[in-house]
Amino acid sequence: MRVGQVVNWHNLDAIEHTATLDGTFDSGKIAAFSAHDNAVTMGKAGTFTYHCTIHPGMVGTIVVQ
Ligand SMILES: [Cu+2]
């Protein structure tokens, strides 16, 4: 994605999760089959890793160019 674009978090699973970017953003618990209210504007380039605080093995990466 490009600098300045927005990430919206949607939980498509049947249990709650979080979207947590260390030092940047924490959605808190996102209920099953719902979206988080607070979108995140990715304001700078880089590779950002995120995880679920409930299930630490759930990880992902956002690449901002
Ligand atoms: Cu989770």
N, CA, C, O and the ligand as a Tripos MOL2 file, in Angstrom:
@<TRIPOS>MOLECULE
protein
  261   259    66     0     0
PROTEIN
NO_CHARGES

@<TRIPOS>ATOM
      1 N           0.8310   -1.1840    0.0000 N.3       1 MET1
      2 CA          0.0000    0.0000    0.0000 C.3       1 MET1
      3 C           0.8690    1.2380    0.0000 C.2       1 MET1
      4 O           2.0840    1.1580    0.1810 O.2       1 MET1
      5 N           0.2270    2.4100   -0.2090 N.am      2 ARG2
      6 CA          0.9660    3.6610   -0.3180 C.3       2 ARG2
      7 C           0.8780    4.4580    0.9880 C.2       2 ARG2
      8 O          -0.0740    4.3240    1.7560 O.2       2 ARG2
      9 N           1.8890    5.2820    1.2130 N.am      3 VAL3
     10 CA          1.8660    6.1760    2.3690 C.3       3 VAL3
     11 C           0.5910    7.0130    2.3270 C.2       3 VAL3
     12 O           0.2280    7.5600    1.2860 O.2       3 VAL3
     13 N          -0.0760    7.1040    3.4620 N.am      4 GLY4
     14 CA         -1.2970    7.8840    3.5710 C.3       4 GLY4
     15 C          -2.5680    7.0870    3.3850 C.2       4 GLY4
     16 O          -3.6590    7.5870    3.6630 O.2       4 GLY4
     17 N          -2.4470    5.8600    2.9200 N.am      5 GLN5
     18 CA         -3.6300    5.0240    2.7860 C.3       5 GLN5
     19 C          -4.0530    4.5040    4.1550 C.2       5 GLN5
     20 O          -3.2890    4.5460    5.1200 O.2       5 GLN5
     21 N          -5.2830    4.0140    4.2150 N.am      6 VAL6
     22 CA         -5.9160    3.6680    5.4830 C.3       6 VAL6
     23 C          -6.1560    2.1660    5.5570 C.2       6 VAL6
     24 O          -6.5630    1.5440    4.5750 O.2       6 VAL6
     25 N          -5.9010    1.5920    6.7220 N.am      7 VAL7
     26 CA         -6.1980    0.1850    6.9790 C.3       7 VAL7
     27 C          -7.4550    0.1140    7.8410 C.2       7 VAL7
     28 O          -7.5410    0.7460    8.8940 O.2       7 VAL7
     29 N          -8.4190   -0.6600    7.3780 N.am      8 ASN8
     30 CA         -9.6140   -0.9500    8.1690 C.3       8 ASN8
     31 C          -9.5580   -2.4070    8.5990 C.2       8 ASN8
     32 O          -9.2600   -3.2840    7.7880 O.2       8 ASN8
     33 N          -9.8400   -2.6690    9.8660 N.am      9 TRP9
     34 CA         -9.7300   -4.0140   10.4030 C.3       9 TRP9
     35 C         -11.1000   -4.6670   10.4620 C.2       9 TRP9
     36 O         -12.0380   -4.1150   11.0360 O.2       9 TRP9
     37 N         -11.2080   -5.8450    9.8650 N.am     10 HIS10
     38 CA        -12.4570   -6.6030    9.8840 C.3      10 HIS10
     39 C         -12.1500   -8.0090   10.3960 C.2      10 HIS10
     40 O         -11.2510   -8.6840    9.8950 O.2      10 HIS10
     41 N         -12.8960   -8.4260   11.3800 N.am     11 ASN11
     42 CA        -12.7380   -9.7730   11.9130 C.3      11 ASN11
     43 C         -13.7650  -10.6820   11.2630 C.2      11 ASN11
     44 O         -14.9620  -10.5680   11.5250 O.2      11 ASN11
     45 N         -13.2960  -11.5770   10.4220 N.am     12 LEU12
     46 CA        -14.1880  -12.4790    9.6940 C.3      12 LEU12
     47 C         -14.2810  -13.8360   10.3670 C.2      12 LEU12
     48 O         -14.8180  -14.7850    9.7960 O.2      12 LEU12
     49 N         -13.7540  -13.9270   11.5890 N.am     13 ASP13
     50 CA        -13.7320  -15.1910   12.3050 C.3      13 ASP13
     51 C         -14.8770  -15.2460   13.3250 C.2      13 ASP13
     52 O         -15.5380  -14.2430   13.5930 O.2      13 ASP13
     53 N         -15.0910  -16.4280   13.8770 N.am     14 ALA14
     54 CA        -16.1810  -16.6460   14.8290 C.3      14 ALA14
     55 C         -15.7710  -16.3620   16.2670 C.2      14 ALA14
     56 O         -16.5930  -16.4940   17.1750 O.2      14 ALA14
     57 N         -14.5330  -15.9780   16.4930 N.am     15 ILE15
     58 CA        -14.0580  -15.6090   17.8310 C.3      15 ILE15
     59 C         -13.3690  -14.2540   17.7380 C.2      15 ILE15
     60 O         -13.0070  -13.7990   16.6530 O.2      15 ILE15
     61 N         -13.1900  -13.6060   18.9110 N.am     16 GLU16
     62 CA        -12.6130  -12.2590   18.8620 C.3      16 GLU16
     63 C         -11.0900  -12.3090   18.7240 C.2      16 GLU16
     64 O         -10.4260  -13.2550   19.1480 O.2      16 GLU16
     65 N         -10.5740  -11.2460   18.1130 N.am     17 HIS17
     66 CA         -9.1400  -11.0880   17.9050 C.3      17 HIS17
     67 C          -8.7750   -9.6180   18.1070 C.2      17 HIS17
     68 O          -9.6450   -8.7560   18.2300 O.2      17 HIS17
     69 N          -7.4720   -9.3580   18.1370 N.am     18 THR18
     70 CA         -7.0040   -7.9740   18.0990 C.3      18 THR18
     71 C          -6.1020   -7.7920   16.8900 C.2      18 THR18
     72 O          -5.5780   -8.7520   16.3240 O.2      18 THR18
     73 N          -5.9400   -6.5430   16.5160 N.am     19 ALA19
     74 CA         -4.9280   -6.1680   15.5190 C.3      19 ALA19
     75 C          -3.9960   -5.1960   16.2230 C.2      19 ALA19
     76 O          -4.3660   -4.0570   16.5090 O.2      19 ALA19
     77 N          -2.7850   -5.6590   16.4980 N.am     20 THR20
     78 CA         -1.8640   -4.8980   17.3390 C.3      20 THR20
     79 C          -0.5490   -4.7030   16.6010 C.2      20 THR20
     80 O           0.1810   -5.6550   16.3230 O.2      20 THR20
     81 N          -0.2690   -3.4390   16.2930 N.am     21 LEU21
     82 CA          1.0180   -3.0840   15.6890 C.3      21 LEU21
     83 C           1.8810   -2.5290   16.8030 C.2      21 LEU21
     84 O           1.5770   -1.4700   17.3510 O.2      21 LEU21
     85 N           2.9370   -3.2190   17.1420 N.am     22 ASP22
     86 CA          3.7430   -2.8260   18.2920 C.3      22 ASP22
     87 C           4.1570   -1.3680   18.2170 C.2      22 ASP22
     88 O           4.7520   -0.9230   17.2360 O.2      22 ASP22
     89 N           3.8290   -0.6310   19.2740 N.am     23 GLY23
     90 CA          4.2240    0.7600   19.3770 C.3      23 GLY23
     91 C           3.4560    1.7200   18.4960 C.2      23 GLY23
     92 O           3.7270    2.9210   18.5020 O.2      23 GLY23
     93 N           2.5010    1.2090   17.7380 N.am     24 THR24
     94 CA          1.8060    2.0500   16.7720 C.3      24 THR24
     95 C           0.3060    2.0770   16.9820 C.2      24 THR24
     96 O          -0.3230    3.1350   16.9630 O.2      24 THR24
     97 N          -0.2560    0.8960   17.1830 N.am     25 PHE25
     98 CA         -1.7170    0.8160   17.1820 C.3      25 PHE25
     99 C          -2.1390   -0.4670   17.8680 C.2      25 PHE25
    100 O          -1.5030   -1.5090   17.7090 O.2      25 PHE25
    101 N          -3.2240   -0.3840   18.6380 N.am     26 ASP26
    102 CA         -3.8370   -1.5870   19.1960 C.3      26 ASP26
    103 C          -5.3420   -1.4310   19.0900 C.2      26 ASP26
    104 O          -5.9230   -0.5190   19.6790 O.2      26 ASP26
    105 N          -5.9620   -2.3070   18.3510 N.am     27 SER27
    106 CA         -7.4060   -2.2170   18.1510 C.3      27 SER27
    107 C          -8.1800   -2.5750   19.4080 C.2      27 SER27
    108 O          -9.3580   -2.2370   19.5270 O.2      27 SER27
    109 N          -7.5300   -3.2600   20.3510 N.am     28 GLY28
    110 CA         -8.3140   -3.9140   21.3870 C.3      28 GLY28
    111 C          -9.0790   -5.0810   20.7730 C.2      28 GLY28
    112 O          -8.8850   -5.4110   19.6030 O.2      28 GLY28
    113 N          -9.9360   -5.6930   21.5530 N.am     29 LYS29
    114 CA        -10.6510   -6.8700   21.0550 C.3      29 LYS29
    115 C         -11.6870   -6.4680   20.0110 C.2      29 LYS29
    116 O         -12.5040   -5.5740   20.2310 O.2      29 LYS29
    117 N         -11.6310   -7.1410   18.8870 N.am     30 ILE30
    118 CA        -12.6190   -6.9500   17.8250 C.3      30 ILE30
    119 C         -13.5430   -8.1620   17.8610 C.2      30 ILE30
    120 O         -13.1030   -9.3030   17.7210 O.2      30 ILE30
    121 N         -14.8140   -7.8950   18.0480 N.am     31 ALA31
    122 CA        -15.7830   -8.9890   18.1780 C.3      31 ALA31
    123 C         -15.8610   -9.8070   16.8910 C.2      31 ALA31
    124 O         -15.4940   -9.3470   15.8090 O.2      31 ALA31
    125 N         -16.3490  -11.0260   17.0480 N.am     32 ALA32
    126 CA        -16.5120  -11.9080   15.8860 C.3      32 ALA32
    127 C         -17.3870  -11.2470   14.8310 C.2      32 ALA32
    128 O         -18.3780  -10.5870   15.1420 O.2      32 ALA32
    129 N         -17.0070  -11.4350   13.6090 N.am     33 PHE33
    130 CA        -17.7790  -10.9570   12.4560 C.3      33 PHE33
    131 C         -18.1310   -9.4730   12.5630 C.2      33 PHE33
    132 O         -19.2710   -9.0700   12.3310 O.2      33 PHE33
    133 N         -17.1410   -8.6840   12.9140 N.am     34 SER34
    134 CA        -17.4030   -7.2470   12.9830 C.3      34 SER34
    135 C         -16.1560   -6.4810   12.5510 C.2      34 SER34
    136 O         -15.0830   -7.0540   12.3660 O.2      34 SER34
    137 N         -16.3250   -5.2000   12.4000 N.am     35 ALA35
    138 CA        -15.2240   -4.3440   12.0050 C.3      35 ALA35
    139 C         -14.8400   -3.4520   13.1700 C.2      35 ALA35
    140 O         -15.6720   -3.1110   14.0120 O.2      35 ALA35
    141 N         -13.5750   -3.0800   13.2070 N.am     36 HIS36
    142 CA        -13.1190   -2.1500   14.2240 C.3      36 HIS36
    143 C         -13.4150   -0.7270   13.7780 C.2      36 HIS36
    144 O         -13.3230   -0.4110   12.5920 O.2      36 HIS36
    145 N         -13.7690    0.1260   14.7240 N.am     37 ASP37
    146 CA        -14.1860    1.4840   14.3760 C.3      37 ASP37
    147 C         -13.0310    2.3550   13.9030 C.2      37 ASP37
    148 O         -13.2120    3.2120   13.0380 O.2      37 ASP37
    149 N         -11.8700    2.1460   14.4530 N.am     38 ASN38
    150 CA        -10.7720    3.0660   14.2070 C.3      38 ASN38
    151 C          -9.8670    2.5660   13.1040 C.2      38 ASN38
    152 O          -9.1070    1.6150   13.2890 O.2      38 ASN38
    153 N          -9.9540    3.2040   11.9670 N.am     39 ALA39
    154 CA         -9.0360    2.9000   10.8890 C.3      39 ALA39
    155 C          -7.6640    3.4750   11.2330 C.2      39 ALA39
    156 O          -7.5460    4.4070   12.0280 O.2      39 ALA39
    157 N          -6.6450    2.9070   10.6250 N.am     40 VAL40
    158 CA         -5.2800    3.3580   10.8580 C.3      40 VAL40
    159 C          -4.7290    3.9520    9.5750 C.2      40 VAL40
    160 O          -4.6900    3.2860    8.5410 O.2      40 VAL40
    161 N          -4.3060    5.1980    9.6430 N.am     41 THR41
    162 CA         -3.6380    5.8090    8.5000 C.3      41 THR41
    163 C          -2.1570    5.4910    8.5740 C.2      41 THR41
    164 O          -1.4940    5.7970    9.5650 O.2      41 THR41
    165 N          -1.6430    4.8760    7.5210 N.am     42 MET42
    166 CA         -0.2330    4.4970    7.4860 C.3      42 MET42
    167 C           0.5620    5.6880    6.9560 C.2      42 MET42
    168 O           0.6260    5.9320    5.7510 O.2      42 MET42
    169 N           1.1670    6.4250    7.8960 N.am     43 GLY43
    170 CA          1.7330    7.7160    7.5600 C.3      43 GLY43
    171 C           3.1790    7.7020    7.0920 C.2      43 GLY43
    172 O           3.7010    8.7310    6.6640 O.2      43 GLY43
    173 N           3.8290    6.5560    7.1680 N.am     44 LYS44
    174 CA          5.2120    6.5180    6.6990 C.3      44 LYS44
    175 C           5.5320    5.1700    6.0800 C.2      44 LYS44
    176 O           4.8880    4.1590    6.3620 O.2      44 LYS44
    177 N           6.5310    5.1870    5.2410 N.am     45 ALA45
    178 CA          6.9240    3.9690    4.5430 C.3      45 ALA45
    179 C           7.6300    3.0150    5.5020 C.2      45 ALA45
    180 O           8.2650    3.4340    6.4700 O.2      45 ALA45
    181 N           7.5060    1.7410    5.2120 N.am     46 GLY46
    182 CA          8.1930    0.7440    6.0140 C.3      46 GLY46
    183 C           7.4390   -0.5630    5.9950 C.2      46 GLY46
    184 O           6.3860   -0.6830    5.3680 O.2      46 GLY46
    185 N           7.9860   -1.5360    6.6860 N.am     47 THR47
    186 CA          7.3500   -2.8330    6.8460 C.3      47 THR47
    187 C           6.9280   -2.9590    8.3030 C.2      47 THR47
    188 O           7.7640   -2.8910    9.2050 O.2      47 THR47
    189 N           5.6510   -3.1400    8.5290 N.am     48 PHE48
    190 CA          5.0800   -3.1250    9.8770 C.3      48 PHE48
    191 C           4.4560   -4.4870   10.1670 C.2      48 PHE48
    192 O           3.5990   -4.9650    9.4240 O.2      48 PHE48
    193 N           4.8970   -5.0910   11.2460 N.am     49 THR49
    194 CA          4.3270   -6.3710   11.6280 C.3      49 THR49
    195 C           3.2300   -6.1590   12.6620 C.2      49 THR49
    196 O           3.2920   -5.2360   13.4740 O.2      49 THR49
    197 N           2.2400   -7.0170   12.6190 N.am     50 TYR50
    198 CA          1.1610   -6.9460   13.6020 C.3      50 TYR50
    199 C           0.8120   -8.3530   14.0610 C.2      50 TYR50
    200 O           1.1750   -9.3430   13.4260 O.2      50 TYR50
    201 N           0.1030   -8.4160   15.1760 N.am     51 HIS51
    202 CA         -0.2760   -9.7210   15.7250 C.3      51 HIS51
    203 C          -1.5750   -9.5800   16.4920 C.2      51 HIS51
    204 O          -2.0910   -8.4790   16.6880 O.2      51 HIS51
    205 N          -2.0880  -10.7140   16.9180 N.am     52 CYS52
    206 CA         -3.2600  -10.7720   17.7940 C.3      52 CYS52
    207 C          -2.7600  -11.0230   19.2030 C.2      52 CYS52
    208 O          -2.0460  -11.9960   19.4420 O.2      52 CYS52
    209 N          -3.1300  -10.1460   20.1520 N.am     53 THR53
    210 CA         -2.6320  -10.3260   21.5200 C.3      53 THR53
    211 C          -3.2470  -11.5430   22.1940 C.2      53 THR53
    212 O          -2.6730  -12.0720   23.1460 O.2      53 THR53
    213 N          -4.3910  -11.9960   21.7260 N.am     54 ILE54
    214 CA         -5.0380  -13.1820   22.3050 C.3      54 ILE54
    215 C          -4.3780  -14.4510   21.7900 C.2      54 ILE54
    216 O          -4.2300  -15.4360   22.5140 O.2      54 ILE54
    217 N          -3.9850  -14.4050   20.5240 N.am     55 HIS55
    218 CA         -3.3810  -15.5680   19.8640 C.3      55 HIS55
    219 C          -2.0600  -15.1170   19.2440 C.2      55 HIS55
    220 O          -2.0250  -14.7690   18.0640 O.2      55 HIS55
    221 N          -0.9770  -15.1160   20.0170 N.am     56 PRO56
    222 CA          0.2880  -14.5270   19.5450 C.3      56 PRO56
    223 C           0.8480  -15.1510   18.2760 C.2      56 PRO56
    224 O           1.6870  -14.5460   17.6090 O.2      56 PRO56
    225 N           0.4050  -16.3290   17.9410 N.am     57 GLY57
    226 CA          0.8710  -16.9570   16.7120 C.3      57 GLY57
    227 C           0.2410  -16.3780   15.4600 C.2      57 GLY57
    228 O           0.6840  -16.6580   14.3460 O.2      57 GLY57
    229 N          -0.7910  -15.5720   15.6440 N.am     58 MET58
    230 CA         -1.4510  -14.9420   14.4980 C.3      58 MET58
    231 C          -0.7270  -13.6490   14.1860 C.2      58 MET58
    232 O          -0.7990  -12.6900   14.9550 O.2      58 MET58
    233 N          -0.0410  -13.6180   13.0790 N.am     59 VAL59
    234 CA          0.7740  -12.4580   12.7240 C.3      59 VAL59
    235 C           0.5370  -12.0850   11.2660 C.2      59 VAL59
    236 O           0.0480  -12.8820   10.4650 O.2      59 VAL59
    237 N           0.8930  -10.8650   10.9570 N.am     60 GLY60
    238 CA          0.8010  -10.3960    9.5750 C.3      60 GLY60
    239 C           1.7490   -9.2390    9.3620 C.2      60 GLY60
    240 O           2.3670   -8.7440   10.3050 O.2      60 GLY60
    241 N           1.8560   -8.8200    8.1420 N.am     61 THR61
    242 CA          2.7680   -7.7560    7.7620 C.3      61 THR61
    243 C           2.0630   -6.7770    6.8300 C.2      61 THR61
    244 O           1.3320   -7.1760    5.9240 O.2      61 THR61
    245 N           2.2970   -5.4950    7.0690 N.am     62 ILE62
    246 CA          1.8170   -4.4450    6.1820 C.3      62 ILE62
    247 C           3.0440   -3.7740    5.5840 C.2      62 ILE62
    248 O           3.9050   -3.2790    6.3110 O.2      62 ILE62
    249 N           3.1210   -3.7570    4.2670 N.am     63 VAL63
    250 CA          4.2270   -3.0850    3.5800 C.3      63 VAL63
    251 C           3.6970   -1.7680    3.0230 C.2      63 VAL63
    252 O           2.7680   -1.7560    2.2150 O.2      63 VAL63
    253 N           4.2940   -0.6610    3.4610 N.am     64 VAL64
    254 CA          3.8960    0.6810    3.0410 C.3      64 VAL64
    255 C           5.0250    1.2740    2.2150 C.2      64 VAL64
    256 O           6.1710    1.3220    2.6630 O.2      64 VAL64
    257 N           4.7020    1.7220    1.0180 N.am     65 GLN65
    258 CA          5.7240    2.2450    0.1190 C.3      65 GLN65
    259 C           5.4590    3.7060   -0.2000 C.2      65 GLN65
    260 O           6.2190    4.3230   -0.9470 O.2      65 GLN65
    261 CU         -6.7140  -13.8170   17.8000 Cu       66 CU66
@<TRIPOS>BOND
     1     1     2 1
     2     2     3 1
     3     3     4 2
     4     3     5 am
     5     5     6 1
     6     6     7 1
     7     7     8 2
     8     7     9 am
     9     9    10 1
    10    10    11 1
    11    11    12 2
    12    11    13 am
    13    13    14 1
    14    14    15 1
    15    15    16 2
    16    15    17 am
    17    17    18 1
    18    18    19 1
    19    19    20 2
    20    19    21 am
    21    21    22 1
    22    22    23 1
    23    23    24 2
    24    23    25 am
    25    25    26 1
    26    26    27 1
    27    27    28 2
    28    27    29 am
    29    29    30 1
    30    30    31 1
    31    31    32 2
    32    31    33 am
    33    33    34 1
    34    34    35 1
    35    35    36 2
    36    35    37 am
    37    37    38 1
    38    38    39 1
    39    39    40 2
    40    39    41 am
    41    41    42 1
    42    42    43 1
    43    43    44 2
    44    43    45 am
    45    45    46 1
    46    46    47 1
    47    47    48 2
    48    47    49 am
    49    49    50 1
    50    50    51 1
    51    51    52 2
    52    51    53 am
    53    53    54 1
    54    54    55 1
    55    55    56 2
    56    55    57 am
    57    57    58 1
    58    58    59 1
    59    59    60 2
    60    59    61 am
    61    61    62 1
    62    62    63 1
    63    63    64 2
    64    63    65 am
    65    65    66 1
    66    66    67 1
    67    67    68 2
    68    67    69 am
    69    69    70 1
    70    70    71 1
    71    71    72 2
    72    71    73 am
    73    73    74 1
    74    74    75 1
    75    75    76 2
    76    75    77 am
    77    77    78 1
    78    78    79 1
    79    79    80 2
    80    79    81 am
    81    81    82 1
    82    82    83 1
    83    83    84 2
    84    83    85 am
    85    85    86 1
    86    86    87 1
    87    87    88 2
    88    87    89 am
    89    89    90 1
    90    90    91 1
    91    91    92 2
    92    91    93 am
    93    93    94 1
    94    94    95 1
    95    95    96 2
    96    95    97 am
    97    97    98 1
    98    98    99 1
    99    99   100 2
   100    99   101 am
   101   101   102 1
   102   102   103 1
   103   103   104 2
   104   103   105 am
   105   105   106 1
   106   106   107 1
   107   107   108 2
   108   107   109 am
   109   109   110 1
   110   110   111 1
   111   111   112 2
   112   111   113 am
   113   113   114 1
   114   114   115 1
   115   115   116 2
   116   115   117 am
   117   117   118 1
   118   118   119 1
   119   119   120 2
   120   119   121 am
   121   121   122 1
   122   122   123 1
   123   123   124 2
   124   123   125 am
   125   125   126 1
   126   126   127 1
   127   127   128 2
   128   127   129 am
   129   129   130 1
   130   130   131 1
   131   131   132 2
   132   131   133 am
   133   133   134 1
   134   134   135 1
   135   135   136 2
   136   135   137 am
   137   137   138 1
   138   138   139 1
   139   139   140 2
   140   139   141 am
   141   141   142 1
   142   142   143 1
   143   143   144 2
   144   143   145 am
   145   145   146 1
   146   146   147 1
   147   147   148 2
   148   147   149 am
   149   149   150 1
   150   150   151 1
   151   151   152 2
   152   151   153 am
   153   153   154 1
   154   154   155 1
   155   155   156 2
   156   155   157 am
   157   157   158 1
   158   158   159 1
   159   159   160 2
   160   159   161 am
   161   161   162 1
   162   162   163 1
   163   163   164 2
   164   163   165 am
   165   165   166 1
   166   166   167 1
   167   167   168 2
   168   167   169 am
   169   169   170 1
   170   170   171 1
   171   171   172 2
   172   171   173 am
   173   173   174 1
   174   174   175 1
   175   175   176 2
   176   175   177 am
   177   177   178 1
   178   178   179 1
   179   179   180 2
   180   179   181 am
   181   181   182 1
   182   182   183 1
   183   183   184 2
   184   183   185 am
   185   185   186 1
   186   186   187 1
   187   187   188 2
   188   187   189 am
   189   189   190 1
   190   190   191 1
   191   191   192 2
   192   191   193 am
   193   193   194 1
   194   194   195 1
   195   195   196 2
   196   195   197 am
   197   197   198 1
   198   198   199 1
   199   199   200 2
   200   199   201 am
   201   201   202 1
   202   202   203 1
   203   203   204 2
   204   203   205 am
   205   205   206 1
   206   206   207 1
   207   207   208 2
   208   207   209 am
   209   209   210 1
   210   210   211 1
   211   211   212 2
   212   211   213 am
   213   213   214 1
   214   214   215 1
   215   215   216 2
   216   215   217 am
   217   217   218 1
   218   218   219 1
   219   219   220 2
   220   219   221 am
   221   221   222 1
   222   222   223 1
   223   223   224 2
   224   223   225 am
   225   225   226 1
   226   226   227 1
   227   227   228 2
   228   227   229 am
   229   229   230 1
   230   230   231 1
   231   231   232 2
   232   231   233 am
   233   233   234 1
   234   234   235 1
   235   235   236 2
   236   235   237 am
   237   237   238 1
   238   238   239 1
   239   239   240 2
   240   239   241 am
   241   241   242 1
   242   242   243 1
   243   243   244 2
   244   243   245 am
   245   245   246 1
   246   246   247 1
   247   247   248 2
   248   247   249 am
   249   249   250 1
   250   250   251 1
   251   251   252 2
   252   251   253 am
   253   253   254 1
   254   254   255 1
   255   255   256 2
   256   255   257 am
   257   257   258 1
   258   258   259 1
   259   259   260 2
@<TRIPOS>SUBSTRUCTURE
     1 MET1         2 RESIDUE 1 A MET
     2 ARG2         6 RESIDUE 1 A ARG
     3 VAL3        10 RESIDUE 1 A VAL
     4 GLY4        14 RESIDUE 1 A GLY
     5 GLN5        18 RESIDUE 1 A GLN
     6 VAL6        22 RESIDUE 1 A VAL
     7 VAL7        26 RESIDUE 1 A VAL
     8 ASN8        30 RESIDUE 1 A ASN
     9 TRP9        34 RESIDUE 1 A TRP
    10 HIS10       38 RESIDUE 1 A HIS
    11 ASN11       42 RESIDUE 1 A ASN
    12 LEU12       46 RESIDUE 1 A LEU
    13 ASP13       50 RESIDUE 1 A ASP
    14 ALA14       54 RESIDUE 1 A ALA
    15 ILE15       58 RESIDUE 1 A ILE
    16 GLU16       62 RESIDUE 1 A GLU
    17 HIS17       66 RESIDUE 1 A HIS
    18 THR18       70 RESIDUE 1 A THR
    19 ALA19       74 RESIDUE 1 A ALA
    20 THR20       78 RESIDUE 1 A THR
    21 LEU21       82 RESIDUE 1 A LEU
    22 ASP22       86 RESIDUE 1 A ASP
    23 GLY23       90 RESIDUE 1 A GLY
    24 THR24       94 RESIDUE 1 A THR
    25 PHE25       98 RESIDUE 1 A PHE
    26 ASP26      102 RESIDUE 1 A ASP
    27 SER27      106 RESIDUE 1 A SER
    28 GLY28      110 RESIDUE 1 A GLY
    29 LYS29      114 RESIDUE 1 A LYS
    30 ILE30      118 RESIDUE 1 A ILE
    31 ALA31      122 RESIDUE 1 A ALA
    32 ALA32      126 RESIDUE 1 A ALA
    33 PHE33      130 RESIDUE 1 A PHE
    34 SER34      134 RESIDUE 1 A SER
    35 ALA35      138 RESIDUE 1 A ALA
    36 HIS36      142 RESIDUE 1 A HIS
    37 ASP37      146 RESIDUE 1 A ASP
    38 ASN38      150 RESIDUE 1 A ASN
    39 ALA39      154 RESIDUE 1 A ALA
    40 VAL40      158 RESIDUE 1 A VAL
    41 THR41      162 RESIDUE 1 A THR
    42 MET42      166 RESIDUE 1 A MET
    43 GLY43      170 RESIDUE 1 A GLY
    44 LYS44      174 RESIDUE 1 A LYS
    45 ALA45      178 RESIDUE 1 A ALA
    46 GLY46      182 RESIDUE 1 A GLY
    47 THR47      186 RESIDUE 1 A THR
    48 PHE48      190 RESIDUE 1 A PHE
    49 THR49      194 RESIDUE 1 A THR
    50 TYR50      198 RESIDUE 1 A TYR
    51 HIS51      202 RESIDUE 1 A HIS
    52 CYS52      206 RESIDUE 1 A CYS
    53 THR53      210 RESIDUE 1 A THR
    54 ILE54      214 RESIDUE 1 A ILE
    55 HIS55      218 RESIDUE 1 A HIS
    56 PRO56      222 RESIDUE 1 A PRO
    57 GLY57      226 RESIDUE 1 A GLY
    58 MET58      230 RESIDUE 1 A MET
    59 VAL59      234 RESIDUE 1 A VAL
    60 GLY60      238 RESIDUE 1 A GLY
    61 THR61      242 RESIDUE 1 A THR
    62 ILE62      246 RESIDUE 1 A ILE
    63 VAL63      250 RESIDUE 1 A VAL
    64 VAL64      254 RESIDUE 1 A VAL
    65 GLN65      258 RESIDUE 1 A GLN
    66 CU66       261 GROUP 0 **** ****
